[in-house]
Amino acid sequence: MTKVTMTVNGRSVSGDVEGRTLLSSFLREGLGLTGTHVGCDTSQCGACVVHVDGLAVKSCTVFAADVSGSEVRTIEGMSHADGSLGTVQQAFQDHHGLQCGFCTPGMVMSAAALLAENPKPSEAEIRHYLEGNICRCTGYHNIVKAVLAASGQDVSGIAAE
């Protein structure tokens, strides 16, 4: 067993993990943060995206021990201090960027990472950045619209699908 310590959503946490324990498992099973979804375990779907030291990471492919000492942010840490939805979360709700909701945590985390890197991305840049996230339900159009809205850009010229 290896002792890991990290800051998750602003809170210092520690735990003993086996060397093979994935970050996604540590978050879900060790800390009870079940908003990080696991859809494939092969880095294909993006449902497990979290931020590690500010970078978007697919948590199903990272060992918890490898991020010991890091700052981790999950979907649970995206809301405002008063519990209201964060900017990206609210945009997903306002622009119907979700349906079944399984991919939504990873999409929100990826979108937030994109906006941190590029505060005013184009539609093409958003589509390219989100290529690592799979959604079976929405057709991506409203997800793109939500990211544009979260960036403060006008979405009125984007036709609904």
matplotlib code that plots the C-alpha trace (Angstrom):
import matplotlib.pyplot as plt

x = [0.0, 1.1, -0.1, -1.3, -2.1, -3.6, -5.9, -9.3, -11.7, -9.8, -9.7, -6.7, -7.3, -5.2, -5.6, -3.8, -3.9, -2.5, 0.0, -2.5, -5.3, -6.5, -7.3, -10.9, -11.3, -9.7, -12.0, -15.2, -14.5, -12.0, -13.6, -17.2, -16.9, -19.1, -19.5, -16.4, -17.9, -16.1, -17.4, -14.6, -11.4, -9.5, -9.2, -11.7, -14.9, -13.7, -16.5, -13.8, -12.0, -10.8, -8.3, -4.9, -2.8, -5.1, -4.8, -7.6, -6.7, -8.6, -8.6, -9.1, -5.6, -3.7, -2.6, -3.6, -0.1, 1.2, -0.8, 0.0, 0.9, -1.2, -4.3, -7.3, -10.6, -13.7, -17.1, -18.2, -15.7, -17.1, -20.0, -19.9, -19.3, -23.0, -23.8, -25.2, -24.0, -20.7, -20.6, -19.9, -22.5, -25.1, -24.4, -24.9, -28.2, -29.3, -28.4, -29.5, -26.0, -26.9, -29.5, -28.8, -26.0, -23.4, -20.8, -21.7, -19.1, -16.3, -17.7, -17.9, -14.4, -13.0, -14.9, -13.6, -10.0, -10.5, -11.8, -8.9, -6.5, -8.6, -11.2, -12.9, -12.7, -14.3, -16.9, -14.2, -11.8, -14.4, -15.3, -11.6, -10.9, -13.9, -12.9, -11.7, -15.2, -17.9, -21.6, -24.3, -27.3, -26.8, -25.2, -22.7, -24.4, -25.8, -22.6, -20.7, -23.4, -23.1, -19.3, -19.6, -22.2, -19.9, -17.2, -19.5, -19.9, -23.2, -24.9, -27.9, -26.5, -26.0, -28.9, -30.6, -30.4]
y = [0.0, 3.6, 6.6, 9.4, 12.9, 15.5, 18.5, 17.6, 20.4, 22.6, 20.0, 18.1, 14.3, 11.3, 7.6, 4.3, 2.8, -0.1, 0.9, 0.0, 2.1, 4.5, 8.1, 7.5, 4.7, 6.7, 9.6, 7.4, 4.6, 6.2, 9.7, 9.1, 11.6, 9.7, 12.6, 11.4, 8.7, 5.7, 4.6, 2.7, 2.3, 2.7, 6.5, 6.5, 8.2, 11.1, 10.7, 10.5, 13.8, 15.8, 18.6, 17.7, 20.8, 22.7, 20.3, 18.1, 14.5, 11.2, 9.9, 6.2, 6.2, 7.8, 6.1, 7.8, 7.5, 9.4, 12.5, 12.5, 16.1, 17.5, 19.6, 17.8, 19.3, 17.1, 18.0, 18.4, 21.3, 23.2, 24.8, 28.2, 28.4, 28.9, 25.6, 27.2, 25.9, 27.2, 29.1, 26.1, 23.9, 26.6, 27.0, 23.3, 23.5, 26.7, 25.4, 21.8, 20.4, 17.2, 14.5, 11.3, 13.1, 10.3, 12.2, 15.6, 15.7, 14.9, 17.3, 20.1, 19.5, 19.4, 22.6, 24.4, 23.3, 24.6, 27.9, 28.3, 27.8, 29.7, 32.1, 32.7, 29.6, 29.2, 26.5, 24.5, 24.8, 23.6, 20.6, 19.8, 20.1, 17.9, 15.1, 13.0, 13.0, 10.7, 11.5, 9.1, 11.4, 15.0, 15.1, 17.6, 20.7, 21.9, 21.1, 23.3, 26.0, 25.7, 26.2, 29.2, 30.7, 29.9, 31.9, 34.9, 34.6, 35.1, 31.9, 33.4, 32.7, 29.0, 27.1, 24.5, 20.9]
z = [0.0, -0.7, 1.2, -1.1, -0.1, -2.5, -2.5, -4.0, -4.6, -2.2, 0.6, 1.7, 1.5, 2.2, 1.8, 1.4, -2.1, -4.0, -6.7, -9.4, -8.0, -10.7, -9.8, -10.9, -8.4, -5.6, -6.2, -6.6, -4.1, -1.7, -1.5, -2.5, -5.4, -7.8, -10.3, -12.0, -14.3, -15.7, -19.1, -20.7, -18.7, -21.9, -22.3, -25.1, -23.7, -21.6, -18.9, -16.3, -17.0, -14.0, -13.6, -12.1, -11.4, -13.8, -16.7, -18.1, -17.4, -18.1, -14.5, -15.6, -17.0, -14.2, -11.0, -7.8, -6.5, -9.5, -8.5, -4.8, -3.9, -6.7, -6.8, -8.2, -9.2, -10.0, -11.2, -7.6, -7.3, -10.3, -8.5, -6.8, -3.1, -2.4, -4.2, -7.4, -10.7, -12.1, -15.3, -17.6, -15.7, -16.1, -19.8, -20.3, -18.5, -20.3, -23.8, -23.3, -23.6, -21.8, -22.2, -20.2, -18.3, -18.3, -20.4, -18.8, -16.0, -18.4, -21.0, -18.4, -17.1, -20.6, -21.6, -18.5, -19.3, -22.9, -21.7, -19.3, -22.2, -24.8, -23.3, -26.7, -28.8, -32.2, -32.9, -34.8, -31.9, -29.4, -31.6, -32.0, -28.2, -27.3, -29.7, -26.8, -25.2, -26.5, -26.2, -27.4, -26.9, -27.9, -31.3, -29.7, -31.3, -28.0, -26.1, -28.5, -28.1, -24.3, -24.4, -26.7, -24.2, -21.2, -23.0, -23.3, -27.0, -28.9, -29.8, -31.5, -35.0, -34.4, -35.8, -33.5, -34.5]

ax = plt.figure().add_subplot(projection="3d")
ax.plot(x, y, z, "-o")
ax.set_aspect("equal")
plt.show()
